[in-house]
Amino acid sequence: MGYYKRQQYRKRSEATEQETVIQWCGWHEGKHPELKLLFHIPNGGSRNTAEAANLKRQGVKAGVADLCLPVPKNGYHGLYIEMKYGKNKTTEKQEAWLKALREQGYFVAVCYGAEEAERLIASYLQMAGYPALEQEEKKGES
C-alpha cells in the first residue's frame, strides 16, 4: 500500500490535523512566502524517562503551543496556535502559556481541527503589517 493510500486510512487526531495544516501552508507559500516561517514546537508525545529529562535540561517546557508563525501583523509580534481535535481540552499549563504569550503581544488561539487553523492563519495573514515595520519601509522608500 502506497503512502497516500495509508494516509487515507489513518485515524484522525491532533497530529494528523496539524500535518494537514502544515501541508496547507506549503501549498500557499507562493501567495504568502512568510508561511515558510511556520514551525511546530515538539513538546508532546511519549518519551522514555531519560529522553524526557534530556529535553527538559535543553529547555523543553510543558504547555507551549504547538505552532508558531513569527510574523508580526497588526500590532501582534506573531501567532501561536494550540491544536486540538475532538473533545480534547487545553491543560492548565497550556492555558497559562497562552495567557502569558497574549500578555507579551502575541496573537494566540486554540484551533479544533485543520480547517479552523487554516482559516485563522489566512485571516491573520490578511491583517495589516506591523505598524513599526511599515513606517520603516516607508522611510526607506522616501
Secondary structure, 3 states (H helix, E strand, C coil): CCHHHHHHHCCCCHHHHHHHHHHHHHHCCCCCHHHHHCEECCCCCCCCHHHHHHHHHCCCCCCCCCEEECCCECCECCEEEEEECCCCCCCHHHHHHHHHHHHCCCEEEEEECHHHHHHHHHHHHHCCECHHHHHHHHHHHC
